[in-house]
Every structure is written in structure tokens, then in C-alpha cells.
Amino acid sequence: MSIWAILPVKEMAGSKQRLAPLLSAEERVALMRVMVAEVLDTLCATRGLAGIAVATLDAWTSDEAEQRGLRVITEGARDGHTGSVTAAAQMLAAEGATGILTMPGDIPAVAPAEVEALLAAHRPAPSFTIAPAHDGRGSNGVVLSPPDAVPLCFGNDSYIPHLAAARARGLEPQILRLPGVAMDIDHPADLAMFARLDVAAGTRTLAWLRKAGVLARL
């Protein structure tokens, strides 16, 4: 099976507005950069992927991807999380990819072993595998084969709709609960939760939060 990873990253200026009560605009961009870099490095260290594509128009992210020898896809990147992943998946499928794995750039505690667990749990096509966010609302890890097996619908409350969409296609979802994949960072409370997470120890994101004095503000 030829499974490509797709990492969607929107332009970082003005990102993570829900962290604005705690972080300045400059700090939010800096946080996004360290998180995206960690997720990119995790994907690069993951065994079993046919390739890694970054769906973005963000110049910094494009540079980071290219430095790692990754593919940058700009088609559909202005169309939000769902649109950018869907456009990239369609392009990769046309080139021969038999499946995709996608996750967001704000899960810095994710480890290669967790991504490999998602791949290992994924059944032969047609198949749908998902790892929810820690709040049980978001979809932080999704594996599809073929790439259009289930229509995607990312957002704050996408997990249950994704399960329903898979079942509507006659597919029973494989569900994995993985602490690093689950720990996305959107709200100030997420930063406190992340800092307490065992799998966050040793991450560059945690080191940045300490150095920037963010944890002392919580």
C-alpha cells in the first residue's frame, strides 16, 4: 500500500487566535513554527510512508518542508483544512497513491511510534482509521484508503461526523486513542494539559514554552 502523509498548514500570520489572551501575535507565530517543525520531524522519522506532502502557502513552512526534501502542494491551500487536504489527496491519488494519512501541525507531542500505530491498524482498502482529539471532538489523525474513501469534514466537531461519514460508505472505522496525536493546542488550557503530558517531555515545544515564560502565565 502506498500511503502518503499530508500535513496542512495555513499561513501563520494571525494564527491561533484563541491563544490571544495568553500569547502575543509574535509568540503565537513562534509557537506554531516550533510545533509544525516537530510534527514534520516526526513524519520524517515515521516508517511505512510512501512520501510526505505539506499543503501550504506559508513561506516559512514551505522552506522547512523543502529543507527536509518534502513535497509542497499549494493547490487548494487557500480552501481551509478540509479543502487543502482534499485537493492534495486528489493530486496524490492521480499520481498513484493508494491511501493518505493526515494530521494537523499543532500536535507537537506526536511520536513516530504513534503514526506507525495508525498505519499498522489500518485495514486493507477500502478502509478508514481515525484518532480523535483529547476532547473527543476533533479528528487529529486520519488514514484513508483509497484517498477518497470517505468525504473529509475537518473542524472543531469533526470526529463524530467523520465516523458517520465512514459508516455511510459501509466502512466501520478503526479508532485509536493516542496521547500525542490527541493533544492539540488551541486554548490556554491545552497548554497546561500539554505541559503535564508524559509524552510532551523532551519536546522542543515544551522547551520553548518554558523559555518564553508562557508556563509561568498559566
JOTA-V317218 format. One record per residue. N is the residue number from 1. SS is DSSP state (~ for helix, > for strand, _ for the rest). PHI is phi in radians with two decimals (* if undefined). OMEGA is omega in degrees with one decimal (999 if undefined). Layout:
n = [N;N]
ss = [SS;SS]
phi = [PHI;PHI]
omega = [OMEGA;OMEGA]
This chain:
n = [1;2;3;4;5;6;7;8;9;10;11;12;13;14;15;16;17;18;19;20;21;22;23;24;25;26;27;28;29;30;31;32;33;34;35;36;37;38;39;40;41;42;43;44;45;46;47;48;49;50;51;52;53;54;55;56;57;58;59;60;61;62;63;64;65;66;67;68;69;70;71;72;73;74;75;76;77;78;79;80;81;82;83;84;85;86;87;88;89;90;91;92;93;94;95;96;97;98;99;100;101;102;103;104;105;106;107;108;109;110;111;112;113;114;115;116;117;118;119;120;121;122;123;124;125;126;127;128;129;130;131;132;133;134;135;136;137;138;139;140;141;142;143;144;145;146;147;148;149;150;151;152;153;154;155;156;157;158;159;160;161;162;163;164;165;166;167;168;169;170;171;172;173;174;175;176;177;178;179;180;181;182;183;184;185;186;187;188;189;190;191;192;193;194;195;196;197;198;199;200;201;202;203;204;205;206;207;208;209;210;211;212;213;214;215;216;217;218]
ss = [_;_;>;>;>;>;>;>;>;_;_;_;_;_;_;_;~;~;~;_;_;_;_;_;~;~;~;~;~;~;~;~;~;~;~;~;~;~;~;~;~;~;~;~;~;_;_;_;_;_;>;>;>;>;>;>;_;_;~;~;~;~;~;~;~;~;~;_;_;_;>;>;>;_;_;_;_;_;_;~;~;~;~;~;~;~;~;~;~;~;~;~;~;~;_;_;_;_;>;>;>;>;>;>;_;_;_;_;_;_;_;~;~;~;~;~;~;~;~;~;~;_;_;_;_;_;>;>;>;>;>;>;_;_;_;_;_;_;>;>;>;>;>;>;>;_;_;_;_;_;_;_;_;_;_;_;_;~;~;~;~;~;~;~;~;~;~;~;_;_;_;_;_;>;>;_;_;_;~;~;~;~;_;_;_;_;_;~;~;~;~;~;~;~;~;~;_;~;~;~;_;_;_;~;~;~;~;~;~;~;~;_;_;_;~;~;~;_]
phi = [*;-1.79;-1.86;-1.72;-1.54;-2.14;-1.96;-1.49;-2.37;-1.39;-1.05;-1.41;-1.03;1.39;-1.34;0.92;-1.07;-1.25;-1.64;-1.03;-1.10;-2.00;-2.10;-1.25;-1.05;-1.15;-1.17;-1.15;-1.14;-1.07;-1.11;-1.03;-1.13;-1.21;-1.18;-1.08;-1.07;-1.18;-1.16;-1.04;-1.13;-1.10;-1.09;-1.11;-1.56;-1.40;-1.53;1.80;-1.57;-1.34;3.11;-2.29;-2.08;-1.94;-1.64;-2.83;-2.02;-1.31;-1.12;-1.08;-1.11;-1.04;-1.09;-1.07;-1.12;-1.17;-1.09;-1.62;1.33;-1.66;-1.52;-1.92;-2.03;-1.75;-1.06;1.39;-1.22;-1.54;-1.71;1.36;-1.02;-1.11;-1.12;-1.21;-1.18;-1.09;-1.12;-1.13;-1.10;-1.10;-1.14;-1.17;-1.09;-1.12;-1.67;1.99;-1.14;-1.71;-2.89;-2.33;-2.14;-2.37;-2.63;-1.46;-1.58;-1.93;-2.15;-1.18;-1.51;-1.11;-2.02;-0.93;-1.09;-1.25;-1.12;-1.13;-1.14;-1.08;-1.14;-1.19;-1.37;-1.25;-1.41;-1.04;-1.10;-1.40;-2.74;-2.47;-2.20;-2.52;-2.14;-1.35;-1.25;-1.10;-1.55;1.27;-1.93;-1.59;-2.00;-1.64;-2.47;-2.34;-2.15;-2.24;-2.56;-1.13;-1.03;-1.91;-1.03;-2.43;-1.17;-1.54;-2.67;-1.21;2.77;-1.10;-2.21;-1.62;-1.08;-1.12;-1.04;-1.14;-1.06;-1.13;-1.13;-1.13;-1.16;-1.14;-1.61;1.41;-1.95;-1.54;-1.14;-1.50;-2.01;-2.12;-1.93;-2.16;-1.05;-1.24;-1.11;-1.19;-1.51;-1.51;-2.05;-2.19;-2.14;-0.93;-1.10;-1.15;-1.12;-1.13;-1.12;-1.02;-1.10;-1.54;-1.34;-1.00;-1.28;-1.47;-1.03;1.54;-1.35;-1.19;-1.14;-1.11;-1.07;-1.13;-1.04;-1.21;-1.10;-1.37;1.34;-1.21;-1.10;-1.22;-1.52;-1.28]
omega = [-179.4;-177.6;176.0;170.9;175.0;176.8;177.7;178.5;178.9;178.5;-166.1;178.3;-179.0;-177.8;175.0;-178.9;-178.6;173.8;-176.6;176.9;-175.2;-173.5;173.6;178.8;179.4;178.8;179.5;176.3;179.5;177.9;178.7;-178.2;-179.4;178.6;-179.4;179.0;179.2;178.9;176.6;-179.7;176.9;179.5;179.2;-178.8;-177.8;176.6;173.6;177.7;176.3;-179.8;-179.6;177.3;177.3;-178.9;-172.9;167.5;-177.9;-174.1;-179.4;-179.6;177.8;178.3;179.4;179.6;-177.2;176.6;179.1;179.8;-177.3;-179.5;175.4;178.4;-179.1;-179.7;178.4;-173.9;175.6;-171.9;177.0;-176.8;-177.8;-177.3;-177.9;178.7;-179.3;179.7;179.1;179.5;178.6;179.5;-178.9;178.1;179.3;-179.7;174.5;176.8;-180.0;178.3;175.6;168.6;178.5;176.3;-177.7;-179.0;-176.6;177.5;-170.4;178.6;-179.4;-179.2;176.9;-179.1;178.6;177.6;177.8;176.5;175.8;179.8;-178.2;-178.8;-174.4;-177.9;174.7;-178.3;-1.8;-173.2;-178.7;-179.8;-174.8;172.9;-175.6;171.3;-175.3;179.7;179.4;-177.5;-177.0;179.5;-171.8;175.1;-178.5;174.2;-177.9;167.1;-5.8;-175.6;178.4;-176.4;-177.7;175.7;-176.3;-176.7;-175.9;-178.3;-176.0;-176.6;-173.3;-172.1;-179.0;175.1;177.1;176.7;-179.2;-179.7;178.1;-178.4;176.6;176.4;179.9;-178.8;174.5;-175.0;165.9;-175.3;176.4;176.4;-173.0;-170.6;179.8;176.9;-175.2;-169.3;173.3;-174.7;-179.5;-173.9;175.7;179.2;178.0;179.0;177.8;178.2;178.5;-177.1;-179.9;-173.1;-179.5;-175.5;177.0;-179.7;179.4;178.6;176.6;178.7;178.5;178.1;178.9;-180.0;177.9;-177.0;-179.3;179.7;-176.5;-176.8;179.5;-179.9;-174.7;999]
